[in-house]
Amino acid sequence: MRQAGFVLVGGKSTRMGRDKALLPWKGTTLARNAARIVEEACGSAALIGDPVRYSQLGYPVFADRFAGCGPMGGIATALAVSDCDWNLVTGCDMPALTPEVLRLLLHEAREAGGGAVFPVSDSGPEPLCAVYHRGCLPALERAIAAGRFRMRDAVAVVNPRLVTGMDPAIFANLNTPEDFEEFTARP
């Protein structure tokens, strides 16, 4: 199975008040940490965001082709630039992710045969830590063209295979300074 890994770093970080991707994390940044985990799980990692801002992180960076469309635009960009059938896409703000969890999602993708694979947490499907087949791109582009940018819309248009039974804490994301402080205070 041909696969590629992508980390979304181009968000506005409005609730955080500063760029989440560049927040310090375990001697590096959240973005570089996420890219390392993605690369370990699937053999490659690239960032979707501003190449000027993120090129110093040491990974290929692709400009968001759908700027202003939120994470759905970043996912569509990843699928558009990828030459692989299966594409692991995560946000940069989920520091509890592990390569093992991502490998499990990739395994489920091999079993699924097409579409997308989303883990399910307490809050429902997690489209910002998922595996997308490149064939999902037209559906995402149609949603974007129709102005449907919410990630719930992505769930509806790609009809994913859902993977349950994973620890929901793995998918905790850091949206506010309080989230970041709480997470960094954990042992």
C-alpha positions in Angstrom: 0.0 0.0 0.0 1.4 3.3 -1.0 1.0 5.9 1.8 2.1 9.4 2.7 1.8 11.4 5.8 0.8 15.0 6.3 0.5 17.4 9.2 -1.8 20.4 9.1 0.1 23.5 10.4 -1.7 26.4 8.6 -4.5 27.1 11.1 -5.1 30.6 12.4 -4.8 29.5 16.1 -7.2 32.3 17.1 -8.2 30.6 20.4 -4.6 29.9 21.3 -3.5 33.5 20.6 -0.3 32.4 18.9 0.8 29.9 16.3 0.1 26.4 17.8 2.4 24.7 15.3 5.4 26.5 16.7 4.6 26.1 20.4 7.5 24.4 22.3 7.0 20.7 23.0 9.5 18.2 24.4 12.6 20.1 23.1 11.0 20.9 19.7 7.7 22.3 18.5 4.2 20.7 18.3 4.5 20.6 14.5 7.9 18.9 14.4 6.8 16.5 17.0 3.6 15.6 15.0 5.7 15.2 11.8 8.1 12.9 13.6 5.3 10.7 14.8 3.6 10.7 11.4 6.9 9.9 9.6 7.6 7.0 12.1 4.2 5.6 11.4 4.0 5.8 7.6 7.5 6.5 6.3 7.1 10.1 5.3 5.8 13.4 6.6 5.1 16.8 4.9 3.5 19.9 6.3 0.5 21.8 4.9 0.8 25.5 5.6 2.9 28.5 4.7 6.2 27.4 3.3 8.0 30.6 4.4 6.8 30.2 7.9 7.4 26.5 8.4 10.3 25.6 6.1 12.7 25.8 9.1 11.1 22.7 10.6 13.0 20.3 8.4 10.0 18.8 6.5 8.6 19.5 3.0 5.9 22.2 3.2 3.1 22.6 0.8 1.0 25.8 0.6 -2.6 25.4 1.3 -4.4 25.4 -2.1 -7.7 26.2 -0.4 -6.6 29.0 2.0 -9.4 30.2 4.2 -11.3 27.0 4.1 -10.0 25.6 7.4 -8.7 22.1 7.9 -10.9 20.7 5.1 -8.8 22.8 2.7 -5.6 21.5 4.2 -6.8 17.9 3.8 -7.8 18.5 0.2 -4.4 20.1 -0.4 -2.7 17.0 1.0 -4.6 14.7 -1.3 -4.0 17.0 -4.3 -0.2 17.1 -3.8 0.2 13.4 -2.8 1.2 10.8 -5.3 0.1 8.0 -2.9 -3.3 6.3 -2.7 -3.5 6.5 1.1 -2.7 9.6 3.1 -2.5 9.9 6.8 -3.5 13.4 7.9 -3.3 14.9 11.4 -3.5 18.2 13.0 -0.3 19.5 14.6 -2.0 20.0 18.0 -2.6 16.4 19.1 0.6 15.7 21.2 -0.7 12.4 22.6 -0.7 10.7 19.3 1.6 7.7 18.9 3.0 6.0 15.9 1.3 2.8 17.0 -2.2 4.4 16.9 -1.4 5.8 13.4 -0.2 2.4 12.2 -3.4 0.9 13.4 -5.4 3.5 11.3 -3.2 2.7 8.3 -3.8 -1.0 8.8 -7.5 -0.4 8.8 -7.1 1.6 5.6 -5.6 -1.5 3.9 -8.6 -3.5 5.1 -11.1 -0.8 3.9 -9.9 -0.8 0.3 -11.1 2.8 -0.4 -12.7 5.9 1.1 -11.4 7.0 4.4 -10.7 5.7 7.9 -11.6 7.8 11.0 -11.0 6.9 14.6 -13.9 7.6 16.9 -13.5 9.3 20.3 -16.1 10.4 22.9 -16.9 13.4 20.7 -17.5 11.3 17.5 -15.4 10.7 14.4 -12.0 12.4 14.3 -11.4 13.6 10.8 -8.3 15.5 11.8 -6.5 12.3 12.6 -7.5 10.1 9.8 -6.4 8.2 6.7 -7.9 9.4 3.4 -7.8 7.7 0.0 -6.8 10.0 -2.8 -10.1 9.2 -4.3 -11.8 11.4 -1.6 -10.4 14.6 -3.2 -13.3 15.3 -5.6 -15.9 15.0 -2.8 -13.9 17.4 -0.6 -13.4 19.8 -3.5 -17.2 19.8 -4.1 -17.8 20.5 -0.4 -15.3 23.3 -0.5 -16.9 24.8 -3.7 -20.3 24.7 -2.0 -18.9 26.6 1.1 -19.2 23.6 3.4 -15.9 23.8 5.3 -16.9 22.2 8.7 -15.1 18.9 9.4 -18.5 17.4 10.1 -19.2 17.9 6.4 -16.0 15.9 5.6 -17.4 13.0 7.5 -20.6 13.2 5.5 -18.9 13.4 2.1 -16.3 10.7 2.4 -18.4 8.1 4.2 -15.5 6.8 6.3 -14.9 3.4 7.9 -15.0 4.2 11.7 -12.5 2.6 14.1 -13.8 2.4 17.7 -12.2 1.3 20.9 -9.3 3.7 21.0 -8.4 5.8 24.1 -10.1 9.2 23.4 -7.3 10.9 25.3 -5.0 10.2 22.4 -7.0 12.6 20.2 -7.0 15.5 22.7 -6.1 18.7 20.9 -4.7 21.9 22.2 -6.9 24.9 21.3 -6.4 27.4 24.1 -3.5 28.5 26.4 -5.4 26.7 29.2 -5.4 23.4 27.2 -1.7 23.8 26.5 -0.9 24.5 30.2 -3.0 21.6 31.4 -1.5 19.2 28.9 2.1 20.2 29.6 1.5 19.9 33.4 0.7 16.2 33.0 3.4 13.7 34.1 
